[in-house]
Amino acid sequence: MNDNLLRRCYNFYRDGFRAMTVGRTLWKIIAVKLLVMFAVLKVFFFPDFLNTTFDNDQQRADHVLQQLTGAAEHNEQRRMR
């Protein structure tokens, strides 16, 4: 029964996507927007801070650990007040 349900769901979506006319255009627009958001904006607005600031993996790991534990310590101190 579970296999039959999965097959029926698959067929439902397959037939629905085949019958789309306007939906295909909308999915293309969504794909282009996602590409712009994740590929283009990342390159220009989110530089690789760790690779440009630190020379080796140990320094990068130490910095990340400091940022994570420093924030946790700061939050703990705020809760105790």
ABEGO torsion letter per residue (X at the ends): XAAAAAAAAAAAAAAAAAABAAAAAAAAAAAAAAAAAAAAAAAAABBBAAAAABABAAAAAAAAAAAAAAAAAAAAAAAAX
